[in-house]
Amino acid sequence: MELTPATWRKASRSNESGDACVEVAGVAEVVAVRDSKDPEGPKLILSRSDFRRFADRLKSI
């Protein structure tokens, strides 16, 4: 999947000195997730519905 044109957004709870920074980008029918400290590294690709369930679960814990 081509992610070059993606606009990545850092998680609102991330900061410049944090060790656990994630970024997300909506691309076509999916959402990509990556480690902001390793932008060229692996990406987790989820359907939009799976990402919504994932985010909702994180909010509940």
KOLRO-703429 format. One line per field, with one value per atom (N, C-alpha, C): residue number from 0; x, y, z; residue in one letter. Coordinates in nm, 2 decimals. Layout:
% residues N
num: c(NUM_...);
c1: c(X_...);
c2: c(Y_...);
c3: c(Z_...);
residu: c(A_...);
This chain:
% residues 61
num: c(0_0_0_1_1_1_2_2_2_3_3_3_4_4_4_5_5_5_6_6_6_7_7_7_8_8_8_9_9_9_10_10_10_11_11_11_12_12_12_13_13_13_14_14_14_15_15_15_16_16_16_17_17_17_18_18_18_19_19_19_20_20_20_21_21_21_22_22_22_23_23_23_24_24_24_25_25_25_26_26_26_27_27_27_28_28_28_29_29_29_30_30_30_31_31_31_32_32_32_33_33_33_34_34_34_35_35_35_36_36_36_37_37_37_38_38_38_39_39_39_40_40_40_41_41_41_42_42_42_43_43_43_44_44_44_45_45_45_46_46_46_47_47_47_48_48_48_49_49_49_50_50_50_51_51_51_52_52_52_53_53_53_54_54_54_55_55_55_56_56_56_57_57_57_58_58_58_59_59_59_60_60_60);
c1: c(0.08_0.00_0.09_0.06_0.14_0.09_0.19_0.15_0.23_0.30_0.38_0.29_0.17_0.10_0.02_0.03_-0.05_-0.01_-0.11_-0.09_-0.10_0.01_0.02_-0.01_-0.09_-0.12_-0.08_-0.01_0.04_-0.07_-0.07_-0.18_-0.18_-0.29_-0.31_-0.24_-0.22_-0.15_0.00_0.05_0.20_0.26_0.39_0.46_0.60_0.68_0.81_0.91_0.89_0.98_0.93_0.81_0.75_0.82_0.81_0.86_0.76_0.64_0.53_0.45_0.50_0.43_0.38_0.26_0.20_0.14_0.14_0.08_-0.02_-0.12_-0.22_-0.24_-0.28_-0.32_-0.43_-0.53_-0.64_-0.60_-0.60_-0.56_-0.67_-0.74_-0.85_-0.94_-0.95_-1.05_-0.99_-0.86_-0.79_-0.73_-0.69_-0.61_-0.48_-0.37_-0.24_-0.19_-0.12_-0.06_0.09_0.17_0.31_0.37_0.49_0.57_0.63_0.60_0.65_0.81_0.87_1.02_1.08_1.00_1.05_0.96_0.95_0.85_0.87_0.99_1.01_1.00_0.97_0.95_0.82_0.78_0.66_0.54_0.43_0.30_0.20_0.10_-0.01_-0.12_-0.18_-0.29_-0.42_-0.52_-0.65_-0.76_-0.87_-0.99_-1.04_-1.12_-1.17_-1.26_-1.33_-1.42_-1.33_-1.23_-1.14_-1.07_-1.02_-0.96_-1.05_-1.18_-1.27_-1.29_-1.30_-1.32_-1.19_-1.07_-0.95_-0.94_-0.97_-0.97_-1.07_-1.19_-1.29_-1.24_-1.18_-1.13_-1.02_-0.93_-0.83_-0.89_-0.99_-1.05_-1.12_-1.16_-1.23_-1.14_-1.01_-0.92_-0.84);
c2: c(-0.12_0.00_0.12_0.22_0.34_0.44_0.48_0.57_0.70_0.72_0.84_0.97_0.97_1.10_1.12_1.02_1.03_1.15_1.21_1.31_1.25_1.24_1.18_1.28_1.23_1.31_1.24_1.32_1.26_1.25_1.15_1.13_1.25_1.29_1.41_1.40_1.28_1.26_1.24_1.24_1.23_1.37_1.37_1.49_1.47_1.57_1.56_1.48_1.47_1.39_1.26_1.22_1.09_0.98_0.86_0.74_0.66_0.69_0.62_0.71_0.75_0.84_0.76_0.78_0.71_0.82_0.79_0.87_0.79_0.86_0.79_0.87_0.79_0.86_0.78_0.85_0.79_0.78_0.67_0.65_0.56_0.62_0.54_0.48_0.35_0.28_0.23_0.27_0.21_0.33_0.29_0.38_0.31_0.39_0.34_0.40_0.32_0.36_0.33_0.43_0.41_0.47_0.43_0.49_0.62_0.73_0.86_0.87_0.80_0.80_0.71_0.64_0.55_0.56_0.68_0.69_0.60_0.55_0.46_0.32_0.29_0.16_0.10_-0.01_-0.08_0.00_-0.03_0.04_-0.07_-0.04_-0.12_-0.07_-0.15_-0.11_-0.17_-0.09_-0.14_-0.09_-0.16_-0.11_0.00_0.09_0.20_0.15_0.05_-0.01_-0.08_-0.15_-0.21_-0.10_0.00_0.11_0.17_0.20_0.26_0.16_0.03_-0.06_-0.06_-0.05_-0.05_0.08_0.20_0.32_0.32_0.27_0.27_0.18_0.07_-0.02_0.05_0.12_0.19_0.30_0.37_0.47_0.41_0.29_0.23_0.17_0.17_0.11_0.22);
c3: c(0.00_0.00_0.00_-0.09_-0.10_0.01_0.10_0.21_0.19_0.08_0.06_0.07_0.01_0.01_0.15_0.24_0.36_0.45_0.51_0.61_0.75_0.81_0.94_1.05_1.15_1.27_1.39_1.48_1.61_1.70_1.78_1.89_1.98_2.02_2.11_2.24_2.29_2.42_2.40_2.28_2.26_2.28_2.32_2.33_2.27_2.26_2.20_2.29_2.42_2.50_2.53_2.49_2.52_2.45_2.51_2.45_2.37_2.39_2.32_2.23_2.12_2.03_1.91_1.88_1.76_1.67_1.54_1.44_1.36_1.31_1.23_1.10_1.00_0.87_0.81_0.76_0.69_0.54_0.48_0.34_0.28_0.19_0.12_0.22_0.22_0.31_0.44_0.46_0.58_0.67_0.78_0.87_0.90_0.88_0.90_1.04_1.11_1.24_1.24_1.29_1.29_1.42_1.45_1.56_1.50_1.57_1.52_1.52_1.61_1.61_1.50_1.43_1.32_1.20_1.14_1.03_0.91_0.89_0.78_0.82_0.95_1.00_0.96_1.02_0.99_1.03_0.95_0.98_1.00_1.09_1.12_1.03_0.95_0.86_0.91_0.94_0.98_0.90_0.88_0.82_0.91_0.86_0.94_1.05_1.03_1.13_1.24_1.20_1.30_1.38_1.32_1.39_1.49_1.45_1.54_1.67_1.65_1.76_1.85_1.78_1.85_1.94_1.88_1.95_2.07_2.04_2.15_2.26_2.23_2.34_2.42_2.35_2.42_2.52_2.47_2.55_2.68_2.67_2.78_2.89_2.87_2.97_3.04);
residu: c(M_M_M_E_E_E_L_L_L_T_T_T_P_P_P_A_A_A_T_T_T_W_W_W_R_R_R_K_K_K_A_A_A_S_S_S_R_R_R_S_S_S_N_N_N_E_E_E_S_S_S_G_G_G_D_D_D_A_A_A_C_C_C_V_V_V_E_E_E_V_V_V_A_A_A_G_G_G_V_V_V_A_A_A_E_E_E_V_V_V_V_V_V_A_A_A_V_V_V_R_R_R_D_D_D_S_S_S_K_K_K_D_D_D_P_P_P_E_E_E_G_G_G_P_P_P_K_K_K_L_L_L_I_I_I_L_L_L_S_S_S_R_R_R_S_S_S_D_D_D_F_F_F_R_R_R_R_R_R_F_F_F_A_A_A_D_D_D_R_R_R_L_L_L_K_K_K_S_S_S_I_I_I);
